[in-house]
Amino acid sequence: MDGIVIAVSRSTAHSFTKPTQESIQLLVGLGVAGDAHMGKTVKHRSRVAVDPTQPNLRQVHLIHAELFDELKAAGFVVSPGQMGENITTWGINLLGLPARTRLHLGRTAIVELTGLRNPCSQLDRFQPGLMAAVLGRNEQGQLIRKAGVMGIVASGGEVRPDDPIRIELPSAPHQSLERV
């Protein structure tokens, strides 16, 4: 086991926050059953406006709970699901994983990472200053996006809090996660 699931969330509406659930069902090639962002093509409104036929590389949104601790130290109070994620993890450096990493969740579900979540102004509507708090710069001055990672469902199944997460890295050479 490389980490654990802290919480799972979904929303049938295109709302910023997603209520936590006892479990969620992941559907191959679609995403989270009953979630507004489920589908083979993009469901995020800004992306639909540009090209509704784009493949949905953002079927599942994952955030590391360690980010909430970092945000708390900066004066923010954020709980699982409040930043729109479907799965809140603990014990995994999600942002440091390469593209195409597979996260085995629970007994059968697998999410393949496609990229980084690109933070948007909705974060500031939720809590003023939150967008800046989830952005940073590395030693080279490059932008760091800390608002989680996105993925597609490679294998379906139920995911619940306290489920183990096992990391399966892709074959080398590894590619860094980019925004999707």
N, C-alpha and C positions, 0 to 999 in steps of 0.2 A: 504494500500500500504506500502510495506517495502522498496522499492527502485525503481529505474527507469533504463530503457535501455538508454545508452548514444549513442551507435553506434552499427551497425551490419555489418559484413564483411564476405566475402567468396572469394575463389579462385578456379578456375577449375584446376590450376596447383599445383604441390607440391612445392610451394614457401614458403619462411619463412613468408613474410608479406602477408596480405590479404586486397584487396581494400575495403573500406567502400561502403555500398550500401544503397539505400533508404529503402529496406526491404529485409528480407530473409524468406524463407519458410522452416519450420521444418517438416520432414517426420518421422512418427512413426517407431522406430526401425532402422532407417537409418542415420539420421543426417540432415545436411543442404543441401537442393536441390542445385545441381550444384557445390558443394564443393568437392575438391579432396579427403577429408577424409570421405566422405559419404559412408556408407555401413554397412552390418551386421557383416562382419569380419574386422579385423584390416586393416588400410590403411596407417598408418605411416610406412615409409620404413624400419626403424630399427626393428620394430615388425614383419613386413611381412617376413623379412629375417630369423627371428627365427622360426616363425610358422604362416603361412598365414591363418590358420583355426581358430585362436583365435577370440573370440567374440570382437566386436569393442565397448569397454567401453569408447572410446574417440571420440564419434560422434560430440559433441559440446564442444568447448573450451570457457570458460568465464573468463574474467579478470575484477577486480574492478578498476575503473578509479583512485581511490585514490592511487593506486600503482604508477601511472604516476607522481603524485605530489611528492611522496617519491623519485622516481628516479630523478626528476628534481632537487630536493634539493641536490642530490648526483652528479649533473653535466650531467645527461643524458636527452635527448629529445626524448620522445616516445609518439606517437599518437595512437588512436584507430586503431586496425587492424595490427599495425606494429609488434607486438609480436605473430602474427598468430592466435589471438583469433577470434571467430565468434561473440561473444556478449560481449560488454563492459558495465559494470554496474556501478551504483553509489548508495551509501547509504546502501550497504549490506556488512557485513563482510563475504565474500565468504569462506575465509580460515578457519573460525571458525565454519562453519556449519557441522553437522554430515553427514556421508554417508547416502544415500537414501533420503536426503532432496529433496523435489520437489519444483522447482521454476516455478510458474505460470507466464508466460510472455504474455503480451497483452491479447487478448480475449480468446484464446483457447490453446495455446502452453504450454506444460509442459516439463521441462528438469529435469531428476532425476540425482542427483550428484553421481558419481561413485568413484571419487578420485581427487588427486592433480596432476597437470601437473609436470612432472619431467623436470626441465630445462636442456637444452643441449647446446653444444658448438656453435650451430647456433646463439645463443644470442650474443656471442663474435664476430662472423663474422658480425653481424648487427652493433654492437657498442662495441669496445673493453672494457672489464671489466663489461659488463652488466650481465653476468651469475653470477658473484660473488655478484653483487648488488641485485639480486633477491633470494639470499640465505642468511640465517641468523642462529643464534643460540638462543634458549630460555634460561631461567635461569638454566635449568638442563643440558645445553650443547647439547641438541638435535637439529638436523638440521630442519630448517624451510624453506619450499619451498613456495615462494611468487608469482610464475609465473602463478597463476590462478588455476582453477578447471576444471574438465572434467565431462561430463555427457552423458546420452543417452536420446533420445526423447521418452517420454512416451505418449504424446499427440501432434499431429501436429497442425500447424497453422502458420500464418504470424507473424513476429516480426519486429518491427520498432523502430527507436529512439523515445524516450519519452513515450514508452509503460510502464505501471506500472509493477512491479514485486512483487508478493506476495509469501511469504515463507510458505511452509507446512512442518513442521518437521515430521520425521518418529516416529513410536512408540518407546518408551523407551524399553530397554536400548539403548542409542545412541552409535554409533561407530565413532571414529575419521576418517577423510579422510586420506587415505594413498596414496602413489604415484601409478598411473596406467600408 
